[in-house]
């Protein structure tokens, strides 16, 4: 395990529910959800709703549009979430060490 | 779980719009048809192969089913999808893609049939048709590369490969004309060797090196591996193919071994890079596609070992030269493409048909679009067939060569049927 350690979640009341919902969004190529894959860097509550800071496995990921669409649809379907903001970041770059297990 | 300070978000660079699914799909499916035909063709010409008859026109016909029909058509289809996503470029004339596809497929068919049937007029017409298609494709690719947002090693590999495609087509056109006029005389054997290596290393292998930078980490989950060997491979292959491209008219013939040496060093550097990715992979197990890629890399290493004496030692055995070409074209390059077809075509179908509805209803994973068991059988038949083919040609056994070709053909047919089924899949 030589790669960078993956960022953990922002601890906030309600973040666990958001993370649980995002586990329904699966990368169809790898077969893991975006949380277990380590793509979700942070979950923050704003005054108007929730902001999810995330990355992709590679810049120019061919599934980027699909994953963002699926995350947005999943979160917007939750009650009392309000505005959903998805913020992509390439820093730190995703690394396989950020995967939280295959099981 | 510890809190983090979320990094400052950056704007997502929206990928350039790709071409419709039909464009890459028609290329990839036609390529599979050529692959199955090539496998059957190997079975037909097996006795010639076992005698080392690489100059037999029917062997040349089968070789072109692999190089032009299987490998080049697959690369064309894959680039239509990959380049917009990976480099942010855009193919400006999607309708031209259909025109180049039609010219290429019809031209390859005429050319191969003409070679196999000994009908020189058809060979020349076919070469002209497919050459026109390939030159138009090269112009289209150049325009797409010009429009890219990112210009990295992948971009450099594709740009250089595009140039070498034009050189390879030009050398091939000279060889086709020679069939009618004989103007090359004994020099045709030198030109055949140059044509083969500019096409195989300058065009195909440079594309493979370029796209592998993106695809191997993605398919193996091997991000973070050093990219030095891959960059060295790109430079060495481009330099080597450049020397060979100039060798015929500009450089002294003594430069040819240097060109060949650079190509060998480039191929070795690519194998090193690929081995690093396989060693660092985080996937728990290899899927059928990546297993084929692993076998392809092993056969590329075999080709490297056979190629040095086959090309550089005067008076080498024709069987050694034939085995070298089989290891390079059928094994190293052909199986590499076969492995990636198992990844790319299902992904394309999923991305265009299943992705848009994935938020509304359950959809299968990409790997679930085809049955794993038959895919493993197809991969095993191809791998065993290609490896046995090289050994049987070296040993001069017509019977084993034919059995190996049958194994490869069955595997290719099974893969073609499976992936044609994937291309028809739609969400329930």
Interface residues (C-beta under 8 A of the other chain):
Chain A: X2 X3 X7 X8 X9 X10 X11 X26 X28 X29 X30 X31 X41 X42 X44 X53 X57 X58 X59 X60 X62 X63 X64 X65 X66 X68 X69 X70 X73 X74 X87 X88 X89 X90 X91 X92 X93 X94 X95 X96 X99 X102
Chain B: X1 X2 X3 X4 X6 X7 X8 X9 X10 X11 X12 X13 X15 X85 X86 X87 X88 X150 X214 X217 X218 X219 X221 X222 X223 X224 X282 X284 X347 X350 X351 X354 X355 X358 X359 X360 X363 X364 X365 X366 X367
